[in-house]
Amino acid sequence: MKKDLVSIDDLALESILDYLDLAARVESMSGAEKASLLPGRILATLFFEPSTRTRLSFEAAMCRLGGRVIGFSEAANSSTAKGESFSDTIRTVEQYADIIAVRHPKEGTARLASEISRVPIINAGDGANQHPTQTLLDLYTIRKFFGRVDGLKIALVGDLKYSRTIHSLCRALLLFEGVSMTLVSPETLRLPKYLMKAAAAATATFRESDSLAAALRECDLVYMTRIQKERFPDLVDYEKVKDSYRLDARMLEGVPGHFKVLHPLPRVNEISPDVDSTPHAGYFEQARNGMIMRQAIILDLLDARPGRSAT
Amino acid sequence: MTPQNQILLIPKIERGFVIDHIPAGLGIQVMALIGRWPELEDAVVTLGLNYKSTRMGRKDMIKLQAGSLPPRLLQMLALVSPGVTIKHIDNFEVIEKVVIQVPELFDNLARCLNPNCITNAEPHVATRFRRVESGSRHFQCAHCERVCTLDELAGHIKV
């Protein structure tokens, strides 16, 4: 049966752990071994809105697996500009590709694509809804740095209200044992209540805090996000908080050696460049892990895991 | 008002259906739904509003002289007014009585409340709303995953 990756909510903990293990296995393989896994296979990357890391990491992932890539990087370069429906675009592209990664500004597009397409669909971001490959690569990065996810103390910082990355990551972290999340955000950008309530049924805990400095002392890692100016109805409010959660190297003095800073990128000014050269900066390795995790996802959905003959 | 007076106000029907226990105020909305079906165009319909009810305080009631009810109308009733009773009448007698329950899934009955949901951009796409959990009045769009209440969905019935 065809498999898709549309929503992190579709994955049980076992499936998430399976993806983490598969990514570790892929990472351990030589370049030549990887390049022999998907010869002749084609990935279509349909990006109806701009992206740097997600699109390029999908394309690099497929190329390094020996496959090829077709697609477009903005809606203006597709027949959408001529009025073609999203459904028709999917029905057309599935004739050419073995697997499709789709990013679209409208929510629900990846689910719709998965209903229409006979080839696997990967959700590379649907509006403000889901970005499951980001969540999986975040979890992979966390486990790589710490050897586990269970029991970690994680500070989530910045725009917790609107960030789909944060929402998906929270939902996934709730599946693990005893994760303690410290939520650091301006009052106006707090985590939605429905997510806070979800913790009641899990062993994870949430705690709200206004102080980034306190979170740095108490946690194992900090996951930073950009505070998005466009989310503020009143720009005076934005000016008040825009630099509230700016992390620099000086603030990291005294944190334990294992402490890590993660960020889905792009950053604006929430992480000072002087953090890059500290041993705590994990965000560029996180970006690299994106490619590895996407290789694992592509291999799984194409039923072409290493050691298994492709069908 | 005696029960006999009530019967005079909304007479018994020989054959058809009684939609009973409609919450007071929703009867006109249910009438509007019935009006969507061409096959019910010639049916004699009686609408009664604001009857006293021991169970509900006040209720509306509709009597419909028709051979059958379209299944999709029953699904819409489950969305707009769950808990209504449908009585099948033959020869002035109730031969079957069904209470309309909230289902686990609404299949292509309502539009998504999220204006940025793809189902609103491509209206030919069939919507689906799943109950978040048993007994809940919250439903989730199968596409954009937005959660809304039953009442909100009832306000977005597809034309």
Boltz contact constraints between the chains, C-beta under 6 A:
constraints:
  - contact:
      token1: [A, 85]
      token2: [B, 122]
      max_distance: 6.0
  - contact:
      token1: [A, 87]
      token2: [B, 122]
      max_distance: 6.0
  - contact:
      token1: [A, 106]
      token2: [B, 116]
      max_distance: 6.0
  - contact:
      token1: [A, 106]
      token2: [B, 118]
      max_distance: 6.0
  - contact:
      token1: [A, 106]
      token2: [B, 121]
      max_distance: 6.0
  - contact:
      token1: [A, 107]
      token2: [B, 116]
      max_distance: 6.0
  - contact:
      token1: [A, 107]
      token2: [B, 117]
      max_distance: 6.0
  - contact:
      token1: [A, 107]
      token2: [B, 144]
      max_distance: 6.0
  - contact:
      token1: [A, 108]
      token2: [B, 117]
      max_distance: 6.0
  - contact:
      token1: [A, 108]
      token2: [B, 118]
      max_distance: 6.0
  - contact:
      token1: [A, 108]
      token2: [B, 143]
      max_distance: 6.0
  - contact:
      token1: [A, 108]
      token2: [B, 144]
      max_distance: 6.0
  - contact:
      token1: [A, 109]
      token2: [B, 118]
      max_distance: 6.0
  - contact:
      token1: [A, 111]
      token2: [B, 143]
      max_distance: 6.0
  - contact:
      token1: [A, 112]
      token2: [B, 118]
      max_distance: 6.0
  - contact:
      token1: [A, 112]
      token2: [B, 143]
      max_distance: 6.0
  - contact:
      token1: [A, 127]
      token2: [B, 116]
      max_distance: 6.0
  - contact:
      token1: [A, 129]
      token2: [B, 144]
      max_distance: 6.0
  - contact:
      token1: [A, 129]
      token2: [B, 145]
      max_distance: 6.0
